[in-house]
């Protein structure tokens, strides 16, 4: 696998066993979107992924707090048409029902309401506590159960509702490795989801903060440093911000993630054209390359593999393009006060200076995360006895985890890891290897050995 990790969303186009079996050969992780489908479908997808390839990471993506249309017949609007939104659960098609009163509380005259992934935009002309009149700025259709975004505003809604609490319960039951926190606004949202996971017995689940709204951007460092992983969710960002602002925000999120020592992924429209076409556009190739060279840990395909006609070709192209440029990544290696990161940086610099492969035995992953953070120009191999940790670390830049049996101590873990790498052909006779481990809790229990195989 490559240094930049590939994550694919599983949906109707990729859930068929014959397609899924092939797709998981090319990815490091899969995403289950809790916004669509049923709990039965989610379970089946995860269980099939585990059957076909048990060592890939699984990300469950929460729906998150938001406002959606109620039950209704579709309404088509042209530019200049007016449409009425009312506080209601359902409609006969003469108006748009909005079941949540918070929508009307946040609206003001001249606000822009965005729907259909940004394709439909409407200006607010009149608003009261239970009704609003809007004018269409673009043509499009409004259907039931569709997200309604007020550009530049987040809704003051609790981060978890009953729907997402049930999704979290399923994520824990299925042993998912990551959960995406949608529409996160501050570190308080992260901590609330983390507390719910602890209550459900899912302490191992790592949280991915999705940066997609104005509050998340305003509180960026607070959100990023409180999370375990970060996602640049460009789809929703494009509904809140002008499109020309998205590249700047993406770069800002990636730099903040590096500063906090958090891995980061970029999502949405990486290969949008491949929903219908078997080959990407030149612009998409450039976009992917820019993300890779900015230093992302992973790239996430959404509609391309969930509903597209060419899910296998999409992951193959993403792997091909990312692999071409992943060795050209350069990130700032600023000095940090954290002793674990200082030690990791020293190991990376030493390994690069002498041309040694880094071989680690890990029980918790923290030391591996620190080493990955500095984007070494040499391979990083990690021996792990815990399958759950192995899957989690698979989404870190440059990390190649290998599963070994249970060992009594770190020294035995290093030996078994090296033996496994030799037997798998990943380390060959004559290779220079830097063997190491670190125990973060004590700091005085670490080891560095350099050997010629």
RANOR-V717671 format. One record per backbone hydrogen bond with DSSP energy under -0.5 kcal/mol. CO is the residue of the C=O (numbers start at 1). NH is the residue of the N-H. If there is no record, write none. Layout:
BEGIN
CO	NH
CO	NH
END
This chain:
BEGIN
3	398
5	299
6	28
6	29
7	301
8	31
9	11
11	14
11	15
16	19
16	20
17	21
18	22
19	23
20	24
22	25
23	26
28	57
29	8
30	59
31	10
31	33
32	34
32	61
33	36
38	42
39	43
40	44
41	45
42	46
43	47
44	48
45	49
46	50
47	51
48	52
49	53
53	56
57	30
58	60
58	177
58	178
59	32
59	61
60	62
60	180
61	34
67	148
68	99
69	145
71	91
75	142
77	140
78	81
81	136
83	134
84	96
85	132
86	88
86	98
89	71
95	97
96	86
97	70
98	88
99	101
100	103
101	104
101	105
102	106
103	107
108	111
111	113
111	124
112	151
113	122
114	149
115	118
115	120
116	119
119	121
120	115
121	137
121	138
122	113
123	125
123	135
124	110
126	133
130	87
131	128
132	85
133	125
133	126
134	83
135	123
136	80
140	77
142	75
143	146
146	69
147	149
149	114
149	151
150	153
155	157
161	165
162	166
163	167
164	168
165	169
166	170
167	171
168	172
169	173
170	174
171	176
172	175
177	206
178	60
179	208
180	62
180	182
181	184
181	210
182	65
186	189
186	190
187	191
188	192
189	193
190	194
191	195
192	196
193	197
194	198
195	199
196	200
197	202
198	201
202	205
206	179
207	209
207	228
207	229
208	181
208	210
209	211
209	231
210	184
210	212
211	233
213	217
214	218
215	219
217	220
219	223
220	224
221	225
222	226
223	227
224	227
228	263
229	209
230	265
231	211
231	233
232	234
232	267
233	237
234	238
236	239
236	240
237	240
237	241
242	245
242	246
243	246
243	247
245	249
246	250
247	251
248	252
249	253
250	254
251	255
252	256
253	257
254	258
255	259
256	260
257	261
257	262
258	261
263	230
264	297
264	298
265	232
266	300
267	234
271	274
272	275
273	276
273	277
274	310
275	309
281	285
282	286
283	287
284	288
285	289
286	290
287	291
288	292
289	293
290	294
291	295
291	296
292	295
293	330
297	5
298	266
299	7
299	301
300	268
301	9
302	305
302	306
303	307
303	308
305	11
306	13
310	314
311	315
312	316
313	317
314	318
315	319
316	320
317	321
318	322
319	323
320	324
321	324
321	325
322	325
322	326
325	328
326	329
338	342
339	343
340	344
341	345
342	346
343	347
344	348
345	349
346	350
347	351
348	352
349	353
350	354
351	355
351	356
357	359
357	434
358	381
359	436
360	383
362	385
365	369
366	370
367	371
368	372
369	373
370	374
371	374
372	375
379	358
379	381
380	400
381	360
382	402
383	362
384	404
385	387
386	390
387	391
388	392
389	393
390	394
391	394
392	395
393	396
396	399
398	380
399	401
400	382
402	384
409	413
410	414
411	415
412	416
413	417
414	418
415	419
416	420
417	421
418	422
419	423
420	424
421	426
421	427
422	425
428	431
431	433
431	453
432	357
433	435
433	451
434	359
435	449
436	361
437	447
438	440
439	442
439	443
442	444
444	446
445	439
447	437
449	435
449	451
451	433
451	453
END
